[in-house]
Amino acid sequence: MKKSILRSVRNFLVSEDGPTAVEYAVMLALIVIVCIASVSAVGSNANAKFNKVRTALS
């Protein structure tokens, strides 16, 4: 039992699945941050443009 647990832990540490998953998670987080920043910037610019048009029509 103890040998199988140690073997499982060693195989997990040697395998590259864990680091690959972490790398994908970091890339996904960066992509999400860039998307949120882009949408926020576009929203701010659109809001400013709409306010300018509203002021011009008033």
Phi and psi in degrees as a GROMACS rama.xvg file:
@    title "Ramachandran Plot"
@    xaxis  label "Phi"
@    yaxis  label "Psi"
@TYPE xy
-63.7154  -39.3121  LYS-2
-66.5556  -37.2767  LYS-3
-69.2683  -35.5587  SER-4
-66.7257  -45.6061  ILE-5
-62.875  -39.8287  LEU-6
-64.1197  -40.6933  ARG-7
-64.5737  -43.3094  SER-8
-64.3213  -43.5794  VAL-9
-62.8615  -43.5243  ARG-10
-63.1545  -38.2005  ASN-11
-65.1057  -42.0239  PHE-12
-70.0421  -31.2899  LEU-13
-80.1176  -33.9987  VAL-14
-65.321  156.21  SER-15
-101.444  9.67785  GLU-16
-68.7463  -39.7159  ASP-17
-63.3531  -53.9011  GLY-18
-62.1308  -35.6083  PRO-19
-64.0756  -42.4426  THR-20
-63.2865  -39.6389  ALA-21
-65.8053  -41.542  VAL-22
-62.0993  -43.198  GLU-23
-64.325  -38.0846  TYR-24
-65.1137  -40.1602  ALA-25
-66.5115  -43.2417  VAL-26
-62.7089  -41.4837  MET-27
-63.2596  -41.5181  LEU-28
-62.5465  -42.0886  ALA-29
-65.1671  -40.5963  LEU-30
-63.0026  -42.5544  ILE-31
-63.5121  -41.4976  VAL-32
-62.6606  -43.3117  ILE-33
-64.5487  -41.4121  VAL-34
-63.1884  -43.5844  CYS-35
-64.6683  -41.907  ILE-36
-64.3433  -39.5194  ALA-37
-65.2839  -46.7576  SER-38
-63.3143  -39.0751  VAL-39
-63.9479  -44.1778  SER-40
-64.8252  -44.1975  ALA-41
-64.305  -40.0964  VAL-42
-63.8624  -40.4171  GLY-43
-65.5677  -43.2257  SER-44
-64.7671  -40.9841  ASN-45
-65.4259  -40.815  ALA-46
-62.8523  -42.9303  ASN-47
-63.2784  -40.6749  ALA-48
-65.5776  -42.8681  LYS-49
-64.12  -39.9018  PHE-50
-63.9133  -38.4021  ASN-51
-64.3556  -41.5923  LYS-52
-66.8675  -41.9125  VAL-53
-61.5111  -41.9216  ARG-54
-64.6533  -40.0545  THR-55
-66.876  -34.2668  ALA-56
-79.342  -19.3923  LEU-57
